[in-house]
Structures are given as C-alpha cells and as structure tokens.
Amino acid sequence: MTEQPEITDSHCHLDFPDFEGELDAVVNRARAKGVTRMVTICTRLRLEPQVRGIAERFDGVFYAAGTHPMSAADEPMASVAELERIARHPKMVGIGESGLDYHYTAESKPVQQESLRIHIEAARRTGLPLIIHARDADDDMARILTEEHRAGAYGCVMHCFSSGRALAEAALDLGFYLSMSGIAAFKKSDALRAIFADAPPDRILVETDAPYLAPPPYRGKRNEPAYTAYTAAVGAELFGLDYADFAARTQANFERLFTKAAGGRG
C-alpha cells in the first residue's frame, strides 16, 4: 500500500453530536487518508473544556476556541483575558472561530462586530492566528480586518472561504490565508475555484468544516476529516500540481500560520 502524503484538516468540529461515540474510528480513517493533524474548533467558550478534552485525547489533534458570530448574541461576551488564559494550553493553537454572519443573524451586527474585535485583540496579544467565519458580510469584514491590522498586525485564516473576490483580495493583501473547504469541490463552484486559482499557492489551507460541507463523492452526507483529501485533490488540480506537491505546500502554509502546531503530533 502506497503511503499517503500528509495533510492537515485545519478546521473541523469533532465535539459535535454527529461524531458521538465514533471519534476513534473517525480519527483513524483520517490518518489512513494521510490527515495526520486536525484542528477541532470550539464555537462557544462554555464548551471549551469538552473540545480541549478531545485534543488532549488524540495525537495530532489540536484545538482553537472562540465565540461563533451566530452565537455572539446568545453567549456571554468573550474577554481578551479569557482567551489569553485558554491560549496557554499547549494544544490550543488558534483564536476563533469568530467573524461576521449576516445571513441568518444580521440583527446582531453590533454584537458580532464587538466580539470580532475582541478576538482580534486576543490574536494580536497571544500571537495565535485568528480564524474567521464570514457570510454575507464582505464589506464590513474587509473594513474591520483592515482597520484592526493597521492598529497592530495579527495572523489570520479566512476559514471555509466562499465569499467574493474583493474580500479574498483584501485578506491576501493583509498577508492572510484562504482555506478551501468542500464547497470549492462542488460542481457549481466555478467562480469560487477561480478566486482560489488566482491566489498565491503559499496562502492556501485545506479543511473540512466537518460535519458540514462534505465534498464529492460524499456531498450531502456527514463530512469527516478524512475527506480533506478530496478537497486537496481539487486544489492540486487548480494549481496544476500533483497531489503530493500540493499537500506539502499546504502543510508548510499551515505550519507557517499555526506555529504552535508546527511539526507536532502533540
């Protein structure tokens, strides 16, 4: 059996009920596909101990923590001090996901924006990358990220990037990264693939956002970290690279941004 090139699922949600009782099998399937590292994301800070426990349980699983923008109005407002405290854990490697989502929760715009700025400050102070969720909020997102970057640099990945070209260019101009999810592999995602194809290959990450957004041939089914390989295959084709080369580039990109997880099985 040929050994799979190593890749990283830079964003998944292993604490979600979809994986209850199956985590050992899910992680083992990922490893069999070459997915040797995963970053599982805490979206509500009160659940941080549960997410941290998953990262502690598995080699190669790291975690990030923050308040998802769709939950910003329903959860206690995060504080920079709280995020800094959580960030001391050796397997906590990113701040977020935070961001703006005006698709379902536009009524909480002011709260989302306040929460986002708190997460940016925490990323700035800890040196950990900010993980951004953006939906139907391109103008405000570009404006806030740019304003805050002028106030003090920080690293950032636009997770599951599926926004417009202008936001992609704004993020890349700030030195940020774009992450490809299964959406980039969907048949009707030609415009999104064109945005990725025009981005520098040294700014691309891959992810699943599992249990959501499974790429073909699993679209419509539960996603899991093993399926990062299918999105990476699409990315390799976009950039005219063989799979092993694209995988190696995304690994280097991940380690450049997520320095705390660099080279680690943890």
C-alpha positions as CSV (number, residue, x, y, z in Angstrom):
1,M,0.0,0.0,0.0
2,T,1.4,3.4,-1.0
3,E,1.8,5.8,1.9
4,Q,-0.4,8.8,1.6
5,P,1.1,12.3,1.6
6,E,0.5,14.1,4.9
7,I,-2.1,16.8,5.0
8,T,-3.9,18.8,7.8
9,D,-7.6,19.4,8.3
10,S,-7.3,22.9,9.5
11,H,-10.9,23.2,10.7
12,C,-13.4,20.7,11.9
13,H,-15.8,20.2,14.8
14,L,-15.1,16.9,16.5
15,D,-17.2,17.8,19.6
16,F,-20.4,18.0,17.6
17,P,-23.0,15.3,18.3
18,D,-22.6,13.9,14.8
19,F,-19.4,12.2,15.9
20,E,-20.6,11.0,19.3
21,G,-19.2,7.5,20.1
22,E,-17.3,7.4,16.8
23,L,-14.2,9.6,17.4
24,D,-11.7,6.8,17.5
25,A,-12.9,5.5,14.1
26,V,-13.1,9.0,12.6
27,V,-9.6,9.9,13.6
28,N,-8.3,6.5,12.4
29,R,-10.0,7.0,9.0
30,A,-8.4,10.4,8.7
31,R,-4.9,9.1,9.4
32,A,-5.4,6.3,6.8
33,K,-6.0,9.1,4.3
34,G,-2.9,11.0,5.3
35,V,-4.7,13.5,7.5
36,T,-2.3,13.4,10.4
37,R,-3.3,16.7,12.0
38,M,-6.7,18.2,12.8
39,V,-7.8,21.4,14.4
40,T,-11.1,21.0,16.2
41,I,-12.9,24.3,16.8
42,C,-14.8,25.4,19.9
43,T,-17.6,27.7,18.9
44,R,-19.0,28.5,22.4
45,L,-16.5,29.2,25.1
46,R,-18.5,27.4,27.8
47,L,-17.8,24.2,25.8
48,E,-14.1,24.8,25.7
49,P,-13.3,22.0,28.3
50,Q,-15.1,19.4,26.1
51,V,-13.2,20.5,23.0
52,R,-9.9,20.7,24.9
53,G,-10.5,17.1,26.1
54,I,-10.8,15.8,22.6
55,A,-7.5,17.5,21.6
56,E,-5.8,16.0,24.7
57,R,-7.1,12.6,23.9
58,F,-5.7,12.2,20.4
59,D,-2.2,12.7,19.0
60,G,-2.3,15.1,16.1
61,V,-5.5,16.8,17.2
62,F,-5.2,20.4,18.2
63,Y,-7.9,22.9,19.1
64,A,-9.0,26.6,18.8
65,A,-11.6,28.4,20.8
66,G,-13.8,31.4,20.4
67,T,-17.4,32.5,20.0
68,H,-19.1,31.9,16.7
69,P,-20.7,35.1,15.3
70,M,-24.1,33.3,15.0
71,S,-23.9,32.7,18.8
72,A,-22.5,36.1,19.7
73,A,-25.8,37.5,20.9
74,D,-26.7,34.4,22.9
75,E,-23.5,33.7,24.7
76,P,-21.6,35.8,27.3
77,M,-19.3,38.2,25.6
78,A,-15.8,36.8,25.4
79,S,-13.0,38.8,27.0
80,V,-9.4,39.1,25.9
81,A,-8.2,37.9,29.3
82,E,-10.3,34.7,29.0
83,L,-9.0,34.0,25.5
84,E,-5.4,34.6,26.7
85,R,-5.9,32.2,29.6
86,I,-7.2,29.5,27.3
87,A,-4.4,30.1,24.9
88,R,-1.8,28.9,27.4
89,H,-2.8,25.3,26.8
90,P,-0.2,23.6,24.7
91,K,-2.7,22.2,22.2
92,M,-4.7,25.4,21.8
93,V,-3.4,26.8,18.5
94,G,-5.9,29.5,17.3
95,I,-8.4,32.2,18.2
96,G,-11.9,31.6,17.0
97,E,-13.8,30.9,15.1
98,S,-15.1,34.5,15.2
99,G,-16.3,36.8,12.4
100,L,-19.5,38.1,10.9
101,D,-22.6,36.3,9.7
102,Y,-25.3,38.5,8.3
103,H,-27.1,35.6,6.5
104,Y,-29.2,34.4,9.5
105,T,-28.2,36.7,12.3
106,A,-28.0,40.2,10.8
107,E,-30.0,41.6,13.7
108,S,-26.9,41.1,16.0
109,K,-24.4,43.0,13.8
110,P,-23.2,45.3,16.6
111,V,-22.6,42.4,19.0
112,Q,-20.9,40.4,16.3
113,Q,-18.6,43.3,15.5
114,E,-17.7,43.9,19.1
115,S,-17.0,40.2,19.6
116,L,-14.8,40.1,16.4
117,R,-12.7,43.0,17.7
118,I,-12.2,41.2,21.0
119,H,-11.0,38.1,19.2
120,I,-8.7,40.1,17.0
121,E,-7.1,41.7,20.1
122,A,-6.6,38.3,21.6
123,A,-5.0,37.0,18.5
124,R,-2.7,40.0,18.5
125,R,-1.7,39.5,22.1
126,T,-1.2,35.8,22.0
127,G,0.4,35.6,18.6
128,L,-2.1,32.8,17.6
129,P,-3.9,33.1,14.3
130,L,-7.4,34.4,14.1
131,I,-9.9,32.0,12.5
132,I,-12.6,33.9,10.6
133,H,-16.1,32.9,9.6
134,A,-17.6,35.4,7.0
135,R,-21.0,35.1,5.4
136,D,-22.9,37.9,3.6
137,A,-20.8,40.5,5.4
138,D,-17.9,41.1,2.9
139,D,-17.8,44.9,3.2
140,D,-17.8,45.1,7.0
141,M,-15.4,42.2,7.2
142,A,-12.8,43.7,4.9
143,R,-13.2,47.1,6.7
144,I,-12.8,45.7,10.2
145,L,-9.9,43.3,9.4
146,T,-8.1,46.2,7.7
147,E,-8.7,48.7,10.4
148,E,-7.5,46.3,13.1
149,H,-4.5,45.3,11.1
150,R,-3.4,48.9,10.8
151,A,-3.7,49.1,14.6
152,G,-1.4,46.1,15.1
153,A,-0.5,43.1,13.0
154,Y,-2.0,39.6,13.5
155,G,-2.2,36.4,11.6
156,C,-5.5,35.2,10.1
157,V,-7.2,32.5,8.0
158,M,-10.4,33.0,6.2
159,H,-11.9,29.7,7.1
160,C,-14.1,27.9,4.6
161,F,-13.7,30.8,2.2
162,S,-16.7,31.2,0.0
163,S,-17.1,35.0,-0.2
164,G,-16.4,37.3,-3.1
165,R,-13.2,38.2,-4.9
166,A,-12.9,41.6,-3.2
167,L,-12.8,40.1,0.3
168,A,-10.3,37.5,-0.9
169,E,-8.1,40.2,-2.3
170,A,-8.4,42.3,0.9
171,A,-7.4,39.3,3.1
172,L,-4.5,38.4,0.9
173,D,-3.3,42.0,0.8
174,L,-3.1,41.8,4.6
175,G,-1.0,38.7,4.5
176,F,-3.8,36.4,5.5
177,Y,-4.6,32.8,4.3
178,L,-7.7,31.4,2.5
179,S,-8.9,27.9,3.4
180,M,-10.5,25.6,0.9
181,S,-13.4,23.5,2.1
182,G,-15.6,21.0,0.3
183,I,-17.5,24.0,-1.2
184,A,-14.6,24.5,-3.6
185,A,-15.2,21.0,-4.9
186,F,-18.9,21.4,-5.6
187,K,-19.9,21.3,-9.3
188,K,-21.4,24.8,-9.4
189,S,-18.4,26.5,-7.6
190,D,-16.6,27.6,-10.7
191,A,-16.4,31.3,-9.6
192,L,-15.0,30.3,-6.2
193,R,-12.4,28.0,-7.8
194,A,-11.4,30.9,-10.0
195,I,-10.7,33.0,-6.9
196,F,-8.6,30.3,-5.3
197,A,-6.7,29.7,-8.6
198,D,-5.7,33.4,-8.6
199,A,-4.4,33.3,-5.0
200,P,-0.7,32.6,-4.2
201,P,-0.3,28.9,-3.5
202,D,1.7,29.8,-0.4
203,R,-1.5,31.2,1.2
204,I,-3.8,28.2,0.9
205,L,-5.0,25.8,3.6
206,V,-7.4,22.9,3.3
207,E,-10.2,21.9,5.7
208,T,-13.5,20.0,6.0
209,D,-15.6,22.1,8.4
210,A,-16.8,18.6,9.4
211,P,-19.5,17.5,9.9
212,Y,-20.7,20.0,7.3
213,L,-20.0,20.6,3.6
214,A,-18.7,17.1,2.5
215,P,-17.0,17.3,-0.9
216,P,-17.9,14.9,-3.7
217,P,-18.3,12.0,-3.8
218,Y,-19.8,12.4,-0.3
219,R,-21.8,15.6,-0.8
220,G,-25.0,15.5,1.2
221,K,-23.6,13.1,3.8
222,R,-21.8,13.7,7.1
223,N,-18.4,15.2,6.5
224,E,-15.3,14.0,8.4
225,P,-11.6,14.9,8.5
226,A,-10.6,12.0,6.1
227,Y,-12.4,13.8,3.3
228,T,-9.9,16.7,3.4
229,A,-8.1,14.5,0.8
230,Y,-10.8,15.0,-1.7
231,T,-10.7,18.8,-1.4
232,A,-6.9,18.8,-1.6
233,A,-7.2,16.8,-4.8
234,V,-9.3,19.6,-6.3
235,G,-6.8,22.2,-5.0
236,A,-3.9,20.3,-6.6
237,E,-5.7,20.3,-10.0
238,L,-6.5,24.1,-9.7
239,F,-2.8,24.9,-9.1
240,G,-1.5,22.5,-11.7
241,L,0.4,20.5,-9.1
242,D,0.5,16.8,-8.3
243,Y,-1.3,15.8,-5.1
244,A,1.9,15.2,-3.1
245,D,3.3,18.7,-4.0
246,F,0.1,20.5,-3.2
247,A,-0.2,18.6,0.1
248,A,3.4,19.5,1.0
249,R,2.7,23.2,0.2
250,T,-0.5,23.3,2.4
251,Q,1.5,21.6,5.2
252,A,4.1,24.3,5.0
253,N,1.4,27.0,4.9
254,F,-0.3,25.6,7.9
255,E,2.9,25.4,9.9
256,R,3.8,29.0,8.9
257,L,0.5,30.3,10.3
258,F,-0.3,27.8,13.1
259,T,3.2,27.9,14.5
260,K,2.2,26.3,17.8
261,A,1.2,23.1,15.9
262,A,4.2,23.2,13.6
263,G,5.7,19.8,13.1
264,G,3.8,18.4,16.0
265,R,1.7,15.4,16.6
266,G,1.0,16.8,20.1
